[in-house]
């Protein structure tokens, strides 16, 4: 996996971690929509795992390595970048802090701290709710798993979508 400085003093790197159904993808899309077109890339763990690699988990390390490689490429091309996904601490506790440490610009990390019941409630409101349900979500649920070296800001169930987006925008583009 990549080592060495990446991005520039003007690029932003945001990591957005949490259990399935937390709202990560919706927040990432809203942040991108709030910024100038073509400036923010969203690197979704599910896209890498399911769509590109055709796997359901990070076993074998291929999704981890591909996320690191793609992130470094996008930052190197001058994109602001949001990496979003469950990003289980078991697999990502080394690669994400190394990427943040290597990034020359503004880096901010966020993690959702939601109960399983809250993630199921949020999931039920989404179009993808018919694709998988509570049983699958229970298998994927890992509880609250902060990565110490990321200095993650916590997003709680009390925060609305709008307030979460506003906070991240203010933190990253003051």
Backbone torsions as a table, in degrees:
resi	resn	phi	psi	omega
1	UNK	NA	157.6	-171.1
2	UNK	-63.0	148.6	173.1
3	UNK	-136.2	154.4	177.9
4	UNK	105.2	160.5	-176.7
5	UNK	-59.0	141.8	-178.2
6	UNK	-142.1	151.9	-179.6
7	UNK	76.5	-165.2	179.0
8	UNK	-137.6	176.2	179.7
9	UNK	-64.0	-16.3	-178.9
10	UNK	-99.5	-4.9	179.6
11	UNK	-86.7	152.5	177.1
12	UNK	-116.1	139.7	175.0
13	UNK	-124.1	121.5	-180.0
14	UNK	-121.7	127.3	170.2
15	UNK	-106.5	135.6	-175.5
16	UNK	-131.8	102.7	-173.5
17	UNK	-115.2	150.2	176.3
18	UNK	168.0	168.5	-178.4
19	UNK	-68.1	162.3	177.7
20	UNK	-55.0	134.6	178.0
21	UNK	89.4	-1.1	-176.6
22	UNK	-66.7	-36.2	-177.2
23	UNK	120.5	12.9	-176.6
24	UNK	-59.8	-47.9	-177.3
25	UNK	-64.9	-38.3	179.7
26	UNK	-67.1	-42.9	178.1
27	UNK	-63.9	-45.4	179.9
28	UNK	-59.5	-43.8	179.5
29	UNK	-64.0	-39.3	-179.7
30	UNK	-68.0	-37.8	177.4
31	UNK	-65.3	-45.9	179.2
32	UNK	-60.5	-41.4	-179.8
33	UNK	-64.6	-27.2	-178.2
34	UNK	-82.6	-10.8	-177.8
35	UNK	-105.6	163.6	178.5
36	UNK	-56.5	141.1	-178.7
37	UNK	-56.3	135.3	175.6
38	UNK	81.6	11.6	-177.9
39	UNK	-109.6	-20.2	-176.7
40	UNK	-118.7	122.6	174.5
41	UNK	-99.8	142.9	175.7
42	UNK	-114.7	122.1	179.3
43	UNK	-108.2	100.4	-176.7
44	UNK	-92.0	127.3	179.0
45	UNK	-56.9	-40.2	-179.4
46	UNK	-63.7	-36.5	178.0
47	UNK	-63.2	-44.5	179.4
48	UNK	-64.1	-51.5	-175.0
49	UNK	-68.5	-55.0	-171.6
50	UNK	-82.0	-50.5	-171.8
51	UNK	-80.7	-42.4	-176.5
52	UNK	-87.3	-49.5	-175.2
53	UNK	-94.4	-16.5	178.8
54	UNK	67.2	33.5	178.8
55	UNK	-125.1	159.5	-178.7
56	UNK	-99.4	-6.7	-178.2
57	UNK	-144.7	-174.7	-176.5
58	UNK	-101.1	9.5	179.3
59	UNK	-57.0	139.7	-178.5
60	UNK	91.1	-15.4	174.9
61	UNK	79.7	-3.9	-177.0
62	UNK	-60.9	-46.4	177.8
63	UNK	-61.6	-38.6	-178.7
64	UNK	-60.7	-49.5	-179.2
65	UNK	-65.3	-39.0	-179.5
66	UNK	-69.0	-37.8	176.3
67	UNK	-63.1	-44.5	179.1
68	UNK	-61.5	-47.7	-179.5
69	UNK	-61.8	-48.0	-179.4
70	UNK	-65.1	-39.9	179.4
71	UNK	-62.0	-46.1	-179.9
72	UNK	-63.1	-39.7	178.4
73	UNK	-62.7	-50.2	-176.7
74	UNK	-63.7	-42.5	176.8
75	UNK	-63.3	-39.4	178.3
76	UNK	-64.8	-25.0	177.4
77	UNK	-87.3	0.3	176.2
78	UNK	93.6	5.4	176.8
79	UNK	-75.4	145.0	161.0
80	UNK	-76.9	145.8	-170.5
81	UNK	-134.2	133.9	171.1
82	UNK	-113.9	120.3	172.8
83	UNK	-101.0	120.0	-177.0
84	UNK	-130.0	142.5	177.4
85	UNK	164.7	179.2	173.1
86	UNK	-59.6	-44.7	175.7
87	UNK	46.8	57.9	-177.0
88	UNK	-48.1	130.3	-179.7
89	UNK	-55.3	-31.6	179.6
90	UNK	-57.0	-36.8	-176.2
91	UNK	-101.1	-26.1	-169.3
92	UNK	-110.9	4.1	-175.4
93	UNK	-71.4	-11.8	175.1
94	UNK	-105.7	-45.6	-173.7
95	UNK	-68.5	-42.0	-177.9
96	UNK	-67.6	-47.0	176.9
97	UNK	-61.2	-35.4	178.2
98	UNK	-66.0	-41.9	178.3
99	UNK	-62.7	-45.4	178.5
100	UNK	-61.5	-43.8	179.9
101	UNK	-63.7	-35.0	-179.4
102	UNK	-78.2	-19.0	-175.3
103	UNK	-73.9	129.3	-177.5
104	UNK	-78.1	-21.5	-174.5
105	UNK	-98.5	-156.1	179.4
106	UNK	-75.6	126.5	176.9
107	UNK	-124.4	131.4	177.5
108	UNK	-137.2	141.0	-178.8
109	UNK	-124.3	141.1	-177.9
110	UNK	-134.0	147.7	177.3
111	UNK	-140.1	136.1	176.1
112	UNK	-81.9	136.6	172.9
113	UNK	-119.1	87.5	-176.8
114	UNK	-124.7	147.5	174.8
115	UNK	-70.4	161.2	176.7
116	UNK	-59.0	-42.5	-178.9
117	UNK	-59.9	-39.4	179.3
118	UNK	-67.5	-39.1	178.8
119	UNK	-65.5	-37.7	177.6
120	UNK	-66.3	-42.5	178.6
121	UNK	-60.0	-46.8	179.8
122	UNK	-64.6	-41.7	-179.9
123	UNK	-59.8	-38.0	-176.3
124	UNK	-64.2	-16.9	-178.7
125	UNK	-91.5	-1.5	-173.6
126	UNK	-102.0	153.8	177.2
127	UNK	-58.6	-31.1	-177.7
128	UNK	-75.7	-1.9	-176.6
129	UNK	-57.8	-28.3	179.5
130	UNK	-78.9	-19.4	-176.9
131	UNK	-75.3	-34.0	177.3
132	UNK	-156.0	159.1	-173.7
133	UNK	-133.7	-156.1	-173.1
134	UNK	-58.9	-39.7	-178.2
135	UNK	-61.3	-46.3	179.0
136	UNK	-66.3	-41.4	-179.1
137	UNK	-62.6	-35.9	178.2
138	UNK	-63.8	-38.3	177.5
139	UNK	-64.5	-34.8	-176.2
140	UNK	-87.0	-18.1	-173.1
141	UNK	-66.5	129.4	-178.4
142	UNK	-121.5	5.6	-177.8
143	UNK	71.9	-158.9	-178.1
144	UNK	-90.6	115.2	-175.5
145	UNK	-127.9	70.7	179.7
146	UNK	-65.8	151.0	172.7
147	UNK	-105.4	108.3	-173.2
148	UNK	-50.5	-45.2	-175.7
149	UNK	-71.1	-3.4	177.1
150	UNK	-94.1	-13.2	-177.5
151	UNK	49.3	56.3	-174.0
152	UNK	-75.7	135.9	170.7
153	UNK	-83.5	137.4	-175.7
154	UNK	-89.3	135.9	173.0
155	UNK	-109.5	123.9	-176.3
156	UNK	-105.8	172.0	178.9
157	UNK	-65.1	-21.0	-179.0
158	UNK	-74.1	-17.1	-176.7
159	UNK	-88.5	131.4	178.0
160	UNK	-77.7	166.6	174.9
161	UNK	-56.5	-48.9	-177.7
162	UNK	-61.4	-42.2	-178.8
163	UNK	-70.7	-33.7	177.2
164	UNK	-65.7	-47.2	178.9
165	UNK	-61.1	-45.9	-179.3
166	UNK	-60.9	-41.4	179.6
167	UNK	-63.5	-46.2	-178.2
168	UNK	-66.6	-41.3	177.4
169	UNK	-61.0	-43.2	179.6
170	UNK	-66.9	-40.0	178.6
171	UNK	-64.0	-37.2	-170.7
172	UNK	-99.8	-27.0	179.0
173	UNK	-131.2	65.5	-175.7
174	UNK	-65.1	NA	NA
